[in-house]
Amino acid sequence: MSTHAPRFAQWAPSTPGPGTDTDTDTGTGTGTVTDRLVESNRTYAAAFADPGMDARPVLQVAVVACMDARLDLHAALGLELGDCHTIRNAGGVVTDDTIRSLTISQRALGTRSVVLIHHTGCGLESLTEDFRHELEDEVGQRPAWAVEAFRDVDQDVRQSMQRVRTNPFLLHTDDVRGFVFDVATGLLRETDPRS
């Protein structure tokens, strides 16, 4: 269970009725989730002390992972502020934008290792490229991006490792490892790149 649940439970968004202004506080003390995040930031900033860190990650590692809210990467990997670059997207898949971030991470900010983390129960396992067609039907324009849906999480980790290892823009491709995070146990399972 998330340690954030009790603290944020009062902030859970509710479904507004017709004509409800969801961007302003209605006087009930509820406000929007963003309002509460900004308020939390004020509390954080009040006790904040500049750590005097450089933008270069101390451990020279970039972690690419799914954006799933159940993955607390710093806690799961024993990381501290400043240890790594974290690049997250739907599925944790290696896309052109992921390569862009990794290239900057390596060439401008000194990272040398890449850790790829997918997870069990990923939402991309239940989507297909039909999602793009449905969006096109709804808004009249097809997204330029691919959904990158998959059925086999280990195979998708292998594909992501291969995309990193073979990309000409990346300087360091010898230490690229992929894992599946089990959302029920919190354990990482390494994916064999050769299977």
PASEBA-1860 file (N, C-alpha, C; in nm, 3 decimals):
! residues 195
1> MSTHAPRF> 0.084/-0.118/0.000/0.000/0.000/0.000/0.088/0.124/0.000 ~ 0.048/0.223/-0.071/0.127/0.345/-0.082/0.130/0.419/0.051 ~ 0.247/0.474/0.079/0.260/0.555/0.200/0.193/0.691/0.181 ~ 0.161/0.725/0.057/0.098/0.853/0.028/-0.053/0.849/0.042 ~ -0.113/0.732/0.048/-0.259/0.721/0.045/-0.329/0.803/0.154 ~ -0.292/0.790/0.280/-0.363/0.867/0.381/-0.346/1.018/0.364 ~ -0.226/1.062/0.330/-0.199/1.204/0.318/-0.274/1.265/0.200 ~ -0.287/1.192/0.091/-0.349/1.247/-0.028/-0.494/1.204/-0.048
9> AQWAPSTP> -0.547/1.121/0.040/-0.684/1.072/0.023/-0.784/1.186/0.017 ~ -0.764/1.290/0.097/-0.857/1.403/0.097/-0.850/1.481/-0.034 ~ -0.748/1.457/-0.113/-0.730/1.532/-0.237/-0.783/1.458/-0.358 ~ -0.832/1.338/-0.337/-0.878/1.258/-0.450/-0.982/1.336/-0.530 ~ -0.962/1.343/-0.662/-1.058/1.418/-0.742/-1.193/1.348/-0.745 ~ -1.297/1.426/-0.746/-1.430/1.368/-0.760/-1.483/1.410/-0.895 ~ -1.583/1.340/-0.941/-1.642/1.372/-1.070/-1.733/1.493/-1.053 ~ -1.700/1.603/-1.122/-1.782/1.723/-1.107/-1.915/1.708/-1.181
17> GPGTDTDT> -2.014/1.777/-1.131/-2.143/1.778/-1.198/-2.141/1.875/-1.315 ~ -2.245/1.873/-1.398/-2.251/1.964/-1.512/-2.242/2.109/-1.466 ~ -2.162/2.186/-1.536/-2.149/2.328/-1.506/-2.060/2.359/-1.387 ~ -1.996/2.257/-1.329/-1.908/2.279/-1.215/-1.775/2.332/-1.263 ~ -1.724/2.434/-1.197/-1.593/2.488/-1.229/-1.490/2.407/-1.151 ~ -1.413/2.324/-1.223/-1.317/2.237/-1.157/-1.183/2.304/-1.135 ~ -1.165/2.427/-1.182/-1.037/2.493/-1.169/-1.027/2.584/-1.048 ~ -1.132/2.601/-0.973/-1.128/2.691/-0.858/-1.178/2.622/-0.734
25> DTGTGTGT> -1.134/2.672/-0.623/-1.182/2.621/-0.495/-1.325/2.670/-0.476 ~ -1.414/2.580/-0.438/-1.555/2.615/-0.425/-1.589/2.665/-0.286 ~ -1.487/2.684/-0.203/-1.513/2.730/-0.067/-1.529/2.615/0.030 ~ -1.524/2.492/-0.022/-1.537/2.375/0.064/-1.401/2.327/0.113 ~ -1.295/2.397/0.069/-1.160/2.356/0.110/-1.107/2.241/0.029 ~ -1.171/2.210/-0.083/-1.125/2.097/-0.163/-1.025/2.138/-0.269 ~ -1.052/2.241/-0.349/-0.960/2.285/-0.453/-0.928/2.173/-0.551 ~ -0.831/2.197/-0.637/-0.790/2.096/-0.733/-0.668/2.022/-0.680
33> VTDRLVES> -0.638/1.910/-0.741/-0.519/1.835/-0.704/-0.395/1.922/-0.727 ~ -0.393/1.996/-0.836/-0.279/2.082/-0.864/-0.263/2.188/-0.755 ~ -0.375/2.245/-0.708/-0.367/2.342/-0.598/-0.298/2.279/-0.477 ~ -0.331/2.158/-0.447/-0.274/2.091/-0.331/-0.127/2.058/-0.352 ~ -0.090/2.022/-0.476/0.051/1.996/-0.505/0.133/2.124/-0.489 ~ 0.079/2.235/-0.536/0.148/2.363/-0.521/0.162/2.399/-0.373 ~ 0.058/2.374/-0.295/0.065/2.399/-0.151/0.171/2.310/-0.085 ~ 0.176/2.184/-0.126/0.279/2.094/-0.073/0.418/2.144/-0.108
41> NRTYAAAF> 0.432/2.201/-0.228/0.561/2.255/-0.268/0.602/2.371/-0.178 ~ 0.507/2.453/-0.138/0.539/2.565/-0.049/0.595/2.513/0.083 ~ 0.535/2.408/0.136/0.583/2.347/0.259/0.724/2.290/0.239 ~ 0.744/2.222/0.128/0.875/2.166/0.093/0.980/2.276/0.082 ~ 0.945/2.382/0.009/1.040/2.490/-0.015/1.077/2.564/0.114 ~ 0.985/2.569/0.208/1.012/2.639/0.334/1.127/2.573/0.411 ~ 1.144/2.444/0.396/1.250/2.372/0.465/1.366/2.336/0.371 ~ 1.357/2.380/0.246/1.454/2.341/0.144/1.588/2.412/0.164
49> ADPGMDAR> 1.694/2.337/0.148/1.829/2.393/0.148/1.896/2.347/0.019 ~ 1.952/2.440/-0.055/2.019/2.407/-0.181/2.127/2.302/-0.155 ~ 2.114/2.183/-0.217/2.214/2.078/-0.192/2.347/2.104/-0.261 ~ 2.352/2.207/-0.346/2.477/2.242/-0.412/2.523/2.137/-0.512 ~ 2.429/2.067/-0.569/2.463/1.959/-0.662/2.482/2.010/-0.804 ~ 2.560/1.936/-0.878/2.576/1.954/-1.021/2.461/1.878/-1.089 ~ 2.432/1.909/-1.214/2.326/1.839/-1.287/2.370/1.698/-1.329 ~ 2.497/1.669/-1.317/2.548/1.536/-1.356/2.515/1.434/-1.247
57> PVLQVAVV> 2.453/1.323/-1.285/2.419/1.222/-1.184/2.543/1.160/-1.120 ~ 2.540/1.150/-0.991/2.653/1.098/-0.914/2.689/0.955/-0.957 ~ 2.589/0.871/-0.983/2.615/0.732/-1.018/2.633/0.711/-1.168 ~ 2.626/0.817/-1.246/2.643/0.811/-1.392/2.551/0.709/-1.457 ~ 2.425/0.707/-1.411/2.328/0.612/-1.464/2.200/0.685/-1.503 ~ 2.138/0.636/-1.610/2.006/0.684/-1.650/1.910/0.567/-1.638 ~ 1.796/0.590/-1.575/1.695/0.487/-1.557/1.575/0.525/-1.644 ~ 1.536/0.432/-1.733/1.419/0.450/-1.818/1.312/0.358/-1.764
65> ACMDARLD> 1.197/0.415/-1.728/1.093/0.334/-1.665/0.954/0.381/-1.707 ~ 0.857/0.297/-1.676/0.717/0.331/-1.701/0.674/0.442/-1.606 ~ 0.576/0.519/-1.650/0.524/0.629/-1.567/0.425/0.581/-1.462 ~ 0.397/0.452/-1.457/0.299/0.396/-1.364/0.322/0.448/-1.222 ~ 0.214/0.494/-1.160/0.222/0.555/-1.027/0.261/0.456/-0.918 ~ 0.257/0.328/-0.947/0.294/0.227/-0.846/0.445/0.208/-0.836 ~ 0.522/0.268/-0.926/0.668/0.251/-0.924/0.733/0.371/-0.857 ~ 0.783/0.350/-0.737/0.861/0.450/-0.665/1.007/0.413/-0.689
73> LHAALGLE> 1.062/0.463/-0.798/1.194/0.419/-0.843/1.304/0.448/-0.742 ~ 1.303/0.565/-0.683/1.410/0.597/-0.588/1.407/0.501/-0.469 ~ 1.291/0.474/-0.417/1.281/0.381/-0.304/1.316/0.239/-0.347 ~ 1.265/0.196/-0.461/1.286/0.058/-0.508/1.432/0.029/-0.540 ~ 1.506/0.132/-0.584/1.644/0.112/-0.624/1.745/0.166/-0.522 ~ 1.696/0.220/-0.411/1.786/0.274/-0.310/1.859/0.399/-0.356 ~ 1.793/0.479/-0.438/1.855/0.599/-0.493/1.826/0.722/-0.408 ~ 1.917/0.816/-0.412/1.903/0.944/-0.343/1.897/1.055/-0.448
81> LGDCHTIR> 1.856/1.171/-0.406/1.855/1.288/-0.493/1.993/1.308/-0.554 ~ 1.998/1.324/-0.685/2.125/1.348/-0.753/2.195/1.224/-0.803 ~ 2.143/1.105/-0.771/2.210/0.981/-0.811/2.197/0.948/-0.959 ~ 2.079/0.977/-1.019/2.054/0.930/-1.154/1.967/1.027/-1.233 ~ 1.962/1.004/-1.363/1.859/1.065/-1.446/1.745/0.966/-1.454 ~ 1.623/1.014/-1.444/1.505/0.929/-1.454/1.424/0.975/-1.574 ~ 1.401/0.883/-1.667/1.325/0.912/-1.789/1.205/0.819/-1.787 ~ 1.085/0.878/-1.782/0.964/0.795/-1.769/0.865/0.826/-1.880
89> NAGGVVTD> 0.798/0.722/-1.925/0.690/0.737/-2.023/0.596/0.617/-2.010 ~ 0.489/0.618/-2.086/0.394/0.506/-2.083/0.465/0.379/-2.131 ~ 0.475/0.282/-2.044/0.538/0.155/-2.077/0.687/0.149/-2.051 ~ 0.752/0.264/-2.035/0.897/0.263/-2.019/0.968/0.222/-2.148 ~ 0.899/0.235/-2.260/0.955/0.191/-2.387/1.057/0.293/-2.440 ~ 1.149/0.244/-2.521/1.251/0.331/-2.578/1.198/0.386/-2.710 ~ 1.161/0.513/-2.707/1.108/0.584/-2.823/1.214/0.683/-2.871 ~ 1.183/0.755/-2.978/1.276/0.858/-3.024/1.302/0.962/-2.916
97> DTIRSLTI> 1.198/0.998/-2.840/1.217/1.097/-2.735/1.302/1.042/-2.620 ~ 1.289/0.912/-2.593/1.375/0.849/-2.493/1.520/0.854/-2.537 ~ 1.543/0.825/-2.665/1.679/0.831/-2.720/1.733/0.973/-2.711 ~ 1.649/1.072/-2.740/1.690/1.213/-2.727/1.740/1.241/-2.584 ~ 1.660/1.199/-2.486/1.697/1.222/-2.346/1.824/1.145/-2.308 ~ 1.834/1.021/-2.350/1.954/0.942/-2.319/2.078/1.001/-2.385 ~ 2.064/1.051/-2.506/2.177/1.111/-2.577/2.227/1.233/-2.502 ~ 2.136/1.318/-2.458/2.175/1.436/-2.379/2.234/1.393/-2.246
105> SQRALGTR> 2.173/1.293/-2.183/2.222/1.242/-2.056/2.367/1.193/-2.067 ~ 2.396/1.120/-2.174/2.531/1.066/-2.190/2.630/1.170/-2.240 ~ 2.595/1.238/-2.347/2.691/1.326/-2.414/2.714/1.459/-2.340 ~ 2.611/1.510/-2.276/2.625/1.640/-2.209/2.641/1.629/-2.057 ~ 2.593/1.515/-2.000/2.589/1.508/-1.854/2.657/1.384/-1.795 ~ 2.728/1.309/-1.879/2.820/1.209/-1.829/2.768/1.075/-1.784 ~ 2.644/1.038/-1.815/2.600/0.904/-1.774/2.663/0.799/-1.864 ~ 2.682/0.680/-1.807/2.748/0.572/-1.879/2.667/0.442/-1.878
113> SVVLIHHT> 2.575/0.429/-1.784/2.495/0.307/-1.771/2.349/0.340/-1.797 ~ 2.276/0.240/-1.850/2.133/0.255/-1.874/2.061/0.137/-1.811 ~ 1.962/0.167/-1.728/1.877/0.065/-1.667/1.736/0.085/-1.720 ~ 1.679/-0.020/-1.777/1.543/-0.015/-1.833/1.450/-0.094/-1.741 ~ 1.338/-0.033/-1.702/1.246/-0.100/-1.610/1.104/-0.094/-1.664 ~ 1.052/-0.212/-1.698/0.910/-0.230/-1.728/0.849/-0.289/-1.600 ~ 0.721/-0.324/-1.603/0.660/-0.381/-1.482/0.544/-0.473/-1.515 ~ 0.509/-0.554/-1.418/0.394/-0.644/-1.434/0.266/-0.560/-1.436
121> GCGLESLT> 0.165/-0.612/-1.503/0.035/-0.545/-1.505/0.035/-0.410/-1.573 ~ 0.119/-0.393/-1.675/0.128/-0.264/-1.744/0.004/-0.240/-1.831 ~ -0.043/-0.118/-1.831/-0.159/-0.082/-1.911/-0.137/-0.098/-2.061 ~ -0.012/-0.090/-2.107/0.015/-0.107/-2.250/-0.010/-0.249/-2.297 ~ -0.019/-0.343/-2.204/-0.049/-0.481/-2.243/-0.194/-0.496/-2.286 ~ -0.279/-0.402/-2.250/-0.421/-0.412/-2.286/-0.460/-0.318/-2.401 ~ -0.364/-0.240/-2.451/-0.392/-0.150/-2.563/-0.340/-0.209/-2.693 ~ -0.389/-0.154/-2.804/-0.337/-0.188/-2.936/-0.321/-0.058/-3.013
129> EDFRHELE> -0.270/-0.069/-3.133/-0.258/0.050/-3.218/-0.395/0.105/-3.256 ~ -0.502/0.027/-3.232/-0.638/0.078/-3.255/-0.664/0.203/-3.172 ~ -0.593/0.218/-3.062/-0.606/0.337/-2.978/-0.583/0.464/-3.061 ~ -0.484/0.460/-3.149/-0.456/0.575/-3.236/-0.571/0.601/-3.331 ~ -0.629/0.493/-3.385/-0.742/0.508/-3.477/-0.863/0.567/-3.406 ~ -0.884/0.523/-3.283/-0.996/0.577/-3.204/-0.976/0.726/-3.178 ~ -0.852/0.766/-3.149/-0.823/0.907/-3.130/-0.849/0.986/-3.259 ~ -0.809/0.927/-3.370/-0.831/0.994/-3.498/-0.981/1.013/-3.525
137> DEVGQRPA> -1.058/0.908/-3.496/-1.203/0.919/-3.513/-1.262/1.028/-3.425 ~ -1.210/1.040/-3.303/-1.264/1.136/-3.207/-1.225/1.280/-3.238 ~ -1.098/1.303/-3.272/-1.051/1.441/-3.287/-1.021/1.482/-3.431 ~ -1.027/1.387/-3.524/-1.005/1.420/-3.664/-0.860/1.427/-3.705 ~ -0.771/1.378/-3.620/-0.628/1.380/-3.652/-0.563/1.259/-3.585 ~ -0.481/1.187/-3.661/-0.411/1.071/-3.605/-0.282/1.116/-3.539 ~ -0.255/1.067/-3.418/-0.129/1.102/-3.352/-0.009/1.056/-3.434 ~ 0.098/1.134/-3.431/0.220/1.098/-3.503/0.296/0.987/-3.431
145> WAVEAFRD> 0.268/0.969/-3.303/0.341/0.870/-3.223/0.272/0.733/-3.227 ~ 0.352/0.630/-3.204/0.300/0.494/-3.192/0.263/0.466/-3.047 ~ 0.165/0.381/-3.027/0.125/0.344/-2.891/0.235/0.264/-2.823 ~ 0.305/0.181/-2.898/0.410/0.094/-2.846/0.354/-0.011/-2.750 ~ 0.232/-0.056/-2.780/0.169/-0.161/-2.698/0.246/-0.292/-2.713 ~ 0.234/-0.379/-2.615/0.301/-0.508/-2.620/0.220/-0.613/-2.546 ~ 0.246/-0.738/-2.574/0.180/-0.850/-2.506/0.275/-0.924/-2.413 ~ 0.405/-0.920/-2.445/0.507/-0.993/-2.369/0.604/-0.891/-2.311
153> VDQDVRQS> 0.596/-0.869/-2.180/0.677/-0.764/-2.117/0.826/-0.790/-2.132 ~ 0.869/-0.916/-2.120/1.012/-0.947/-2.134/1.061/-0.920/-2.276 ~ 0.980/-0.955/-2.375/1.019/-0.928/-2.513/1.029/-0.778/-2.538 ~ 0.941/-0.701/-2.476/0.948/-0.557/-2.496/1.071/-0.498/-2.427 ~ 1.110/-0.553/-2.312/1.234/-0.510/-2.248/1.352/-0.540/-2.341 ~ 1.352/-0.660/-2.401/1.460/-0.696/-2.495/1.465/-0.599/-2.613 ~ 1.348/-0.567/-2.666/1.342/-0.472/-2.778/1.398/-0.335/-2.736 ~ 1.363/-0.292/-2.615/1.413/-0.163/-2.565/1.565/-0.167/-2.547
161> MQRVRTNP> 1.617/-0.277/-2.494/1.763/-0.291/-2.480/1.830/-0.284/-2.616 ~ 1.772/-0.352/-2.714/1.829/-0.352/-2.849/1.827/-0.212/-2.911 ~ 1.720/-0.138/-2.889/1.712/-0.002/-2.942/1.821/0.087/-2.882 ~ 1.849/0.068/-2.755/1.956/0.147/-2.691/2.092/0.102/-2.743 ~ 2.115/-0.027/-2.746/2.247/-0.080/-2.783/2.286/-0.050/-2.927 ~ 2.188/-0.034/-3.014/2.220/-0.015/-3.155/2.207/0.130/-3.201 ~ 2.177/0.221/-3.111/2.156/0.360/-3.151/2.290/0.431/-3.170 ~ 2.312/0.491/-3.286/2.442/0.555/-3.314/2.468/0.682/-3.232
169> FLLHTDDV> 2.366/0.743/-3.175/2.386/0.866/-3.100/2.437/0.842/-2.958 ~ 2.421/0.719/-2.909/2.459/0.689/-2.771/2.604/0.642/-2.766 ~ 2.682/0.704/-2.678/2.824/0.672/-2.665/2.849/0.544/-2.587 ~ 2.765/0.518/-2.486/2.791/0.408/-2.392/2.676/0.308/-2.398 ~ 2.702/0.196/-2.463/2.597/0.094/-2.479/2.642/-0.043/-2.426 ~ 2.755/-0.046/-2.355/2.804/-0.173/-2.302/2.739/-0.211/-2.170 ~ 2.688/-0.113/-2.094/2.621/-0.143/-1.967/2.474/-0.101/-1.976 ~ 2.398/-0.183/-2.050/2.254/-0.163/-2.068/2.186/-0.289/-2.018
177> RGFVFDVA> 2.106/-0.274/-1.913/2.038/-0.390/-1.856/1.890/-0.361/-1.841 ~ 1.809/-0.466/-1.856/1.665/-0.451/-1.849/1.602/-0.538/-1.743 ~ 1.494/-0.486/-1.682/1.429/-0.554/-1.571/1.278/-0.541/-1.581 ~ 1.210/-0.633/-1.512/1.065/-0.623/-1.492/1.043/-0.609/-1.342 ~ 0.975/-0.502/-1.304/0.941/-0.476/-1.164/0.807/-0.542/-1.134 ~ 0.801/-0.624/-1.032/0.676/-0.690/-0.991/0.601/-0.596/-0.898 ~ 0.486/-0.546/-0.942/0.411/-0.448/-0.862/0.349/-0.512/-0.738 ~ 0.342/-0.644/-0.731/0.286/-0.711/-0.613/0.391/-0.737/-0.506
185> TGLLRETD> 0.517/-0.758/-0.548/0.622/-0.792/-0.450/0.728/-0.683/-0.434 ~ 0.739/-0.594/-0.532/0.841/-0.490/-0.528/0.977/-0.536/-0.579 ~ 0.985/-0.661/-0.623/1.114/-0.715/-0.667/1.138/-0.690/-0.817 ~ 1.265/-0.670/-0.852/1.307/-0.663/-0.990/1.348/-0.801/-1.036 ~ 1.311/-0.833/-1.160/1.357/-0.957/-1.223/1.430/-0.917/-1.351 ~ 1.556/-0.959/-1.362/1.633/-0.918/-1.481/1.588/-0.998/-1.603 ~ 1.583/-0.930/-1.716/1.546/-0.992/-1.842/1.672/-1.026/-1.919 ~ 1.682/-1.153/-1.959/1.796/-1.200/-2.038/1.783/-1.142/-2.178
193> PRS> 1.883/-1.068/-2.223/1.871/-1.005/-2.356/1.874/-1.105/-2.470 ~ 1.918/-1.227/-2.445/1.933/-1.326/-2.552/1.814/-1.418/-2.569 ~ 1.723/-1.424/-2.475/1.613/-1.521/-2.481/1.515/-1.488/-2.592
END
